Amino acid sequence: NAGVTQTPKFQVLKTGQSMTLQCAQDMNHNSMYWYRQDPGMGLRLIYYSASEGTTDKGEVPNGYNVSRLNKREFSLRLESAAPSQTSVYFCAILGLDRYQPQHFGDGTRLSIL
Amino acid sequence: QKEVEQNSGPLSVPEGAIASLNCTYSDRGSQSFFWYRQYSGKSPELIMSIYSNGDKEDGRFTAQLNKASQYVSLLIRDSQPSDSATYLCAVTFYGQNFVFGPGTRLSVLP
């Protein structure tokens, strides 16, 4: 999706390994979000950042850390991956206009064995 | 806990029929409402937004909002097989606290 780039697109990890999911945007939006999507569960918010230098927990933050490196980049880190973290992870962005929708990246499909 | 509920699927309709997707939300303060379409293995893409009570039409899609009943719906006229996807309802208060429903899977049968 134009404007929001997620890397990697696919990843397989072993239990206990760590990794960082990257999200970068070129739309100069303030707010960035990390969601996970599991079958039948919809999108669940992990963490979000309303502006550079700020981060807040969402609905399911346990086992994750985030870093808003600058206005463009928002990363999600799994310090010690667990099979329960197998999911599809989406990054989303939102501009200042309070009536705007969120726009999503293509997602990262993560499997933890 | 703010909640968004959608009619459970899967919903199957024949090609050319009207598909009706429903969504209810718990937060009376919600101001912006969105419908996303998500194809299997893809990310959600915005198809409709609505902010005021009433109907909003865009091509074959019509969104309907009733804030008093805390209800928003999406009608797809002349449904096509390419409309087969999962439809997500999203609700927010002025850009804060986006809450997504679990989605309704729609199948349009040729």
HADDOCK unambig.tbl for C-alpha pairs under 7 A between the chains (distance, minus, plus):
assign (segid A and resid 40 and name CA) (segid B and resid 102 and name CA) 6.37 0.50 0.50
assign (segid A and resid 41 and name CA) (segid B and resid 102 and name CA) 5.55 0.50 0.50
assign (segid A and resid 42 and name CA) (segid B and resid 100 and name CA) 6.82 0.50 0.50
assign (segid A and resid 42 and name CA) (segid B and resid 101 and name CA) 6.22 0.50 0.50
assign (segid A and resid 42 and name CA) (segid B and resid 102 and name CA) 4.01 0.50 0.50
assign (segid A and resid 42 and name CA) (segid B and resid 103 and name CA) 6.25 0.50 0.50
assign (segid A and resid 43 and name CA) (segid B and resid 100 and name CA) 6.17 0.50 0.50
assign (segid A and resid 98 and name CA) (segid B and resid 94 and name CA) 4.60 0.50 0.50
assign (segid A and resid 98 and name CA) (segid B and resid 95 and name CA) 4.59 0.50 0.50
assign (segid A and resid 99 and name CA) (segid B and resid 32 and name CA) 6.18 0.50 0.50
assign (segid A and resid 99 and name CA) (segid B and resid 94 and name CA) 6.09 0.50 0.50
assign (segid A and resid 99 and name CA) (segid B and resid 95 and name CA) 6.28 0.50 0.50
assign (segid A and resid 100 and name CA) (segid B and resid 95 and name CA) 6.92 0.50 0.50
assign (segid A and resid 101 and name CA) (segid B and resid 34 and name CA) 6.98 0.50 0.50
assign (segid A and resid 104 and name CA) (segid B and resid 43 and name CA) 6.50 0.50 0.50
assign (segid A and resid 104 and name CA) (segid B and resid 44 and name CA) 6.59 0.50 0.50
assign (segid A and resid 105 and name CA) (segid B and resid 43 and name CA) 6.74 0.50 0.50
assign (segid A and resid 106 and name CA) (segid B and resid 42 and name CA) 6.53 0.50 0.50
assign (segid A and resid 106 and name CA) (segid B and resid 43 and name CA) 5.27 0.50 0.50
assign (segid A and resid 107 and name CA) (segid B and resid 43 and name CA) 6.42 0.50 0.50
